[in-house]
């Protein structure tokens, strides 16, 4: 161990009698760095957790792109099967595709009735991952033992209808005002599953049935569909794929990305990701500059030692390095405690969900956490740089101390 490190470690331990106040100041500085770094790491973990949870729910339920008709004359795609084949061959970026049939219906149980959107997909669930959100029953759209086909509904709608797995629901089309010459199409389904994403725009709005059953309900031909849903191989390519898709489609076809359709949700997440680290990061800056006062107190306490060191020929650069190292030791210990606190919080939150949330407002029942290694590296480097800069000022003051004045006046 070289001379600078030996003295820096000795001063950091603070074994000298009568230095209790200095030790207290040092402990407070370590605590400040620990709380600042832990606060920033926890905030980043929570923001990443929010973003991942929301993205997974939205991207898992909704398609990346929806192609529909914007013609006022015909709202359906007349040759949806041909368009699906064309898009599949034209764009190798597409992973999954399907024609869907959807429209407004009234859905009724024995005691309740409500309006919703009925969506017809293939038996596997289409391009969404809705099956992973079924928390009651199972995702089964096939024909059941009683001859009815299965229907999967959202948890909030199920609560409104007082419907559970195994109940029979009746759907009515509402394309026109019912009359003697225009009666609604009626079809009954058996509730086989209830899904819950935590997002009201999904749980309260959509019911899912097998596509051919929806086709019969809305009186569409075998080649017709209301829209075509696309899922890309790479979720990060949604923005860049928009221009390619639009160039391959002409009027009356219209495409809409998931980022456009649910812009408010994604914008809310992005705003949190940008602002929270900036606000919490101020804590590290404050903690780092608290080191200026701490290291200055150390210098005042060690003034006689500095005078002796310079009298025996110790260079100013060595004195400066000793106190710079002491400041960095304070930041290092504080940083270690901060990392431990943040990891402990992440573990406890993941295991026990200590902090609950209102699912109606936040789309999830508890605060999600997702620590990223890159965040720990960046926060560690930034903390050391700030603490190093904060320690540099008092370290320079120590290096400029006049040994003659120190020895003459004992200060």
C-alpha positions in Angstrom: 0.0 0.0 0.0 1.5 3.4 -1.0 1.8 6.4 1.3 -1.3 8.3 0.0 -3.6 5.3 0.4 -2.3 4.5 3.9 -3.0 8.0 5.2 -6.3 8.3 3.4 -7.6 5.0 4.9 -6.2 6.0 8.4 -8.0 9.4 8.2 -11.2 7.7 6.9 -11.3 5.4 9.9 -11.1 8.4 12.2 -9.7 6.7 15.3 -8.4 9.9 16.8 -9.8 10.8 20.2 -12.1 13.9 20.2 -13.1 13.4 16.6 -16.7 12.3 17.3 -18.2 15.3 15.5 -16.1 14.7 12.5 -17.2 11.0 12.4 -20.8 12.1 12.6 -20.3 14.5 9.7 -18.6 11.7 7.7 -21.5 9.3 8.5 -24.0 11.9 7.3 -22.1 12.3 4.1 -22.0 8.6 3.5 -25.8 8.4 4.3 -26.4 11.3 1.8 -24.6 9.5 -1.0 -26.3 6.2 -0.1 -29.8 7.7 -0.1 -29.2 9.8 -3.3 -27.8 6.8 -5.3 -30.4 4.4 -3.9 -33.2 6.8 -4.7 -32.1 7.3 -8.3 -31.5 3.5 -8.8 -35.0 2.7 -7.3 -36.6 5.4 -9.4 -35.0 4.1 -12.6 -36.0 0.5 -11.7 -39.6 1.6 -11.1 -39.7 3.6 -14.4 -38.3 0.6 -16.3 -40.8 -1.6 -14.6 -43.7 0.7 -15.5 -42.6 0.9 -19.1 -42.1 -2.9 -19.5 -45.4 -3.7 -17.8 -47.4 -1.3 -19.9 -45.7 -2.1 -23.1 -46.1 -5.9 -22.5 -49.8 -5.4 -21.8 -50.6 -3.2 -24.7 -48.3 -4.9 -27.2 -49.5 -8.3 -26.0 -53.2 -7.5 -26.4 -53.3 -5.2 -29.4 -51.7 -5.8 -32.9 -48.7 -3.8 -34.0 -50.6 -2.6 -37.1 -54.3 -2.6 -38.2 -55.2 -2.3 -41.8 -58.8 -1.3 -42.5 -61.0 0.5 -45.1 -61.6 4.2 -45.0 -64.2 4.1 -47.8 -67.5 5.7 -46.9 -69.3 3.3 -49.3 -67.9 0.1 -47.9 -66.5 -0.3 -44.4 -65.4 -3.9 -44.7 -62.5 -5.4 -46.7 -64.1 -7.3 -49.6 -61.1 -9.6 -50.3 -59.4 -9.7 -47.0 -57.9 -13.1 -47.8 -56.1 -11.7 -50.9 -54.8 -8.7 -48.9 -53.4 -11.0 -46.2 -51.5 -13.0 -48.8 -50.2 -9.9 -50.5 -48.9 -8.3 -47.3 -47.3 -11.5 -46.2 -45.3 -11.8 -49.4 -44.6 -8.1 -49.7 -43.2 -7.6 -46.1 -41.0 -10.3 -44.6 -40.9 -8.2 -41.4 -44.4 -9.5 -40.6 -44.4 -12.4 -38.1 -48.2 -13.0 -37.8 -51.2 -11.8 -39.6 -55.0 -12.4 -39.5 -58.2 -11.1 -40.8 -60.6 -10.0 -37.9 -64.3 -9.3 -37.8 -65.4 -6.9 -35.2 -68.4 -4.7 -34.4 -70.6 -3.2 -31.8 -73.0 -5.6 -30.0 -75.2 -5.7 -27.0 -74.3 -8.5 -24.6 -76.8 -9.8 -22.0 -76.9 -12.2 -19.1 -79.9 -13.1 -17.0 -79.9 -9.9 -15.0 -77.7 -7.4 -16.8 -77.0 -5.9 -20.3 -74.2 -3.8 -21.7 -72.7 -2.6 -24.9 -69.3 -3.9 -26.1 -67.2 -4.7 -29.1 -67.3 -8.3 -30.3 -64.1 -9.4 -32.0 -63.8 -12.5 -34.1 -60.3 -14.1 -34.3 -58.9 -17.5 -35.0 -59.1 -20.2 -32.4 -55.5 -19.7 -31.2 -56.2 -16.0 -30.3 -54.9 -14.3 -33.3 -51.8 -12.0 -33.2 -52.3 -11.1 -29.5 -51.1 -12.8 -26.4 -54.5 -12.6 -24.7 -54.2 -16.2 -23.5 -51.6 -15.2 -20.9 -54.0 -12.7 -19.3 -56.9 -15.2 -18.8 -57.1 -15.5 -15.0 -60.4 -17.5 -14.8 -61.3 -20.4 -17.0 -59.3 -20.9 -20.2 -59.0 -19.4 -23.7 -61.3 -21.7 -25.6 -63.4 -20.4 -28.5 -64.3 -23.8 -29.9 -67.7 -25.5 -29.8 -68.6 -26.7 -26.2 -70.5 -29.7 -25.1 -73.9 -27.9 -25.1 -73.4 -26.9 -28.7 -72.6 -23.3 -28.0 -69.2 -21.7 -28.9 -66.9 -20.2 -26.3 -66.5 -16.5 -25.6 -63.8 -14.8 -23.6 -64.7 -11.5 -21.9 -62.8 -8.9 -19.9 -62.9 -8.9 -16.1 -64.5 -5.5 -15.8 -67.3 -6.3 -18.3 -67.8 -9.6 -16.5 -68.3 -7.8 -13.2 -70.8 -5.4 -14.8 -72.7 -8.3 -16.3 -72.3 -10.5 -13.1 -71.1 -13.2 -15.5 -68.7 -16.0 -14.7 -67.1 -19.0 -16.4 -69.8 -21.4 -17.5 -72.6 -18.7 -17.8 -74.5 -18.2 -21.1 -74.5 -14.7 -22.6 -76.6 -13.5 -25.5 -75.3 -11.0 -28.1 -77.3 -8.7 -30.4 -75.9 -6.8 -33.3 -76.7 -3.1 -33.3 -75.9 -2.1 -36.9 -79.3 -0.6 -37.5 -82.3 0.6 -35.4 -84.4 -2.6 -34.7 -87.7 -2.7 -36.6 -90.2 -5.2 -38.2 -88.1 -5.3 -41.3 -84.7 -5.0 -39.7 -84.3 -7.2 -36.7 -80.9 -7.7 -35.0 -78.9 -10.9 -35.3 -78.8 -12.9 -32.1 -76.3 -15.5 -31.0 -75.6 -17.1 -27.7 -72.2 -18.1 -26.3 -70.8 -19.9 -23.3 -68.3 -17.9 -21.2 -65.2 -20.1 -21.2 -62.6 -17.5 -19.9 -62.2 -14.1 -18.3 -59.1 -12.1 -19.0 -57.7 -9.2 -17.0 -55.0 -6.9 -18.3 -55.6 -4.1 -15.8 -56.3 -1.6 -18.7 -59.9 -0.5 -18.9 -59.7 0.2 -22.6 -59.3 -3.6 -23.0 -61.0 -5.2 -20.0 -64.2 -3.2 -20.4 -64.5 -3.0 -24.2 -63.6 -6.3 -26.0 -65.2 -9.8 -26.0 -63.5 -12.4 -28.2 -65.2 -15.2 -30.1 -64.2 -17.5 -33.0 -64.0 -15.7 -36.3 -66.6 -17.8 -38.2 -69.1 -17.2 -35.4 -68.6 -13.4 -35.7 -68.9 -13.7 -39.4 -72.3 -15.3 -39.1 -73.4 -12.7 -36.5 -72.5 -9.8 -38.8 -73.6 -11.5 -42.0 -70.3 -11.2 -43.9 -69.2 -13.4 -46.8 -66.3 -15.9 -46.4 -63.8 -13.4 -48.0 -64.9 -10.3 -46.0 -63.4 -8.9 -42.8 -63.4 -5.6 -41.0 -59.7 -5.4 -40.6 -56.4 -7.1 -40.9 -54.1 -7.3 -37.8 -50.3 -7.5 -38.2 -47.6 -8.4 -35.7 -44.0 -7.7 -36.5 -41.0 -9.8 -35.8 -39.3 -6.9 -34.1 -41.3 -4.6 -31.7 -38.7 -1.9 -32.0 -39.3 -1.6 -35.8 -42.9 -0.4 -35.5 -42.1 3.2 -36.3 -39.7 2.4 -39.2 -42.2 -0.1 -40.7 -45.0 2.5 -41.1 -43.6 4.1 -44.3 -43.0 0.7 -45.9 -46.6 -0.4 -45.2 -48.2 2.8 -46.3 -46.2 2.7 -49.6 -47.6 -0.8 -50.3 -51.2 0.2 -49.7 -53.4 2.6 -51.6 -56.9 4.0 -51.2 -59.2 2.9 -49.6 -56.9 0.9 -47.4 -55.8 2.6 -44.2 -53.1 1.5 -41.7 -52.8 2.5 -38.0 -50.0 1.5 -35.7 -50.4 0.6 -32.1 -48.3 3.7 -31.1 -50.9 5.9 -32.8 -53.9 4.1 -31.5 -52.7 4.2 -27.9 -50.6 7.3 -28.1 -51.8 8.7 -24.7 -50.6 5.6 -22.8 -47.2 5.5 -24.5 -46.7 9.2 -24.0 -47.5 8.9 -20.3 -44.9 6.2 -19.9 -42.3 8.2 -21.9 -42.9 11.3 -19.8 -42.3 9.4 -16.6 -39.1 7.8 -18.0 -37.7 11.2 -18.9 -38.7 13.3 -15.9 -38.3 11.1 -12.8 -34.5 10.3 -13.2 -33.9 14.0 -13.8 -35.7 15.0 -10.6 -34.3 12.2 -8.4 -30.8 12.8 -9.9 -30.7 16.2 -8.0 -30.4 14.1 -4.8 -27.0 12.8 -5.9 -25.8 16.2 -6.8 -26.8 17.6 -3.4 -25.2 14.6 -1.7 -22.0 14.9 -3.7 -21.6 18.6 -2.9 -22.1 17.8 0.8 -18.7 16.2 0.5 -17.2 19.7 0.2 -18.1 20.5 3.8 -17.2 17.1 5.0 -13.7 17.1 3.4 -13.1 20.7 4.6 -13.9 19.5 8.2 -11.4 16.7 7.7 -8.8 19.2 6.6 -9.4 21.5 9.6 -9.1 18.5 11.9 -5.9 17.4 10.2 -4.3 20.8 9.8 -1.4 20.1 12.1 -0.7 16.8 10.2 -0.7 18.7 6.9 1.8 21.2 8.3 4.1 18.3 9.5 3.8 16.5 6.2 4.8 19.6 4.2 7.6 20.4 6.6 9.2 17.0 6.0 9.1 17.6 2.3 5.8 16.0 1.2 4.7 17.4 -2.2 1.5 19.4 -2.4 0.2 17.0 -5.1 0.5 14.1 -2.5 -1.4 16.1 0.1 -4.1 16.9 -2.4 -4.3 13.2 -3.4 -4.7 12.1 0.2 -7.8 14.2 0.8 -9.2 13.5 -2.7 -8.9 9.8 -1.9 -10.6 10.3 1.4 -13.5 12.0 -0.3 -13.8 9.2 -2.9 -13.7 6.6 -0.1 -16.8 8.4 1.5 -18.6 8.2 -1.9 -17.5 4.6 -2.5 -18.9 3.4 0.8 -22.1 5.5 0.3 -22.4 4.0 -3.2 -22.1 0.5 -1.9 -24.8 1.1 0.6 -27.0 2.7 -2.0 -26.7 -0.3 -4.4 -27.5 -2.7 -1.5 -30.6 -0.7 -0.5 -31.9 -0.5 -4.1 -31.4 -4.3 -4.7 -33.0 -5.1 -1.4 -36.0 -2.9 -2.3 -36.3 -4.6 -5.7 -36.2 -8.0 -4.1 -38.8 -7.2 -1.4 -41.1 -5.5 -3.9 -41.0 -8.4 -6.4 -41.5 -11.0 -3.7 -44.1 -9.3 -1.5 -45.5 -6.4 -3.5 -45.0 -4.0 -0.6 -46.3 -0.9 -2.5 -49.8 -1.5 -4.0 -51.3 0.7 -6.7 -54.8 1.5 -7.9 -55.2 -0.7 -11.0 -57.8 1.7 -12.4 -55.3 4.5 -12.5 -52.0 2.8 -13.1 -53.0 -0.3 -15.1 -51.3 -2.6 -12.5 -52.0 -3.7 -8.9 -48.5 -3.0 -7.5 -45.3 -1.0 -8.2 -43.2 -2.9 -10.8 -39.4 -2.9 -10.6 -37.0 -3.9 -13.2 -33.3 -3.2 -12.3 -31.0 -2.7 -15.3 -27.2 -3.4 -15.0 -26.5 -0.4 -17.3 -28.3 1.9 -14.8 -26.1 0.7 -12.0 -23.0 1.3 -14.1 -24.0 4.8 -15.1 -25.1 5.9 -11.7 -21.9 4.6 -10.1 -19.7 6.4 -12.7 -21.8 9.7 -12.4 -21.7 9.5 -8.6 -17.9 9.0 -8.5 -17.4 11.8 -11.0 -19.6 14.3 -9.0 -18.0 13.2 -5.7 -14.6 13.5 -7.1 -15.3 17.0 -8.3 -16.7 17.9 -5.0 -13.7 16.6 -3.1 -11.2 18.3 -5.5 -12.0 21.8 -4.1 -11.2 21.2 -0.4 -8.3 18.9 -1.5 -6.7 21.8 -3.3 -7.1 24.0 -0.2 -5.3 21.4 1.8 -2.4 21.3 -0.7 -2.0 25.1 -0.5 -1.7 25.1 3.3 1.3 27.1 4.5 3.3 24.8 6.9 5.0 27.8 8.7 1.7 29.4 9.7 0.4 26.0 10.8 3.4 25.3 13.0 3.6 28.9 14.4 -0.1 29.2 15.3 -1.0 25.5 15.7 -3.7 25.9 13.0 
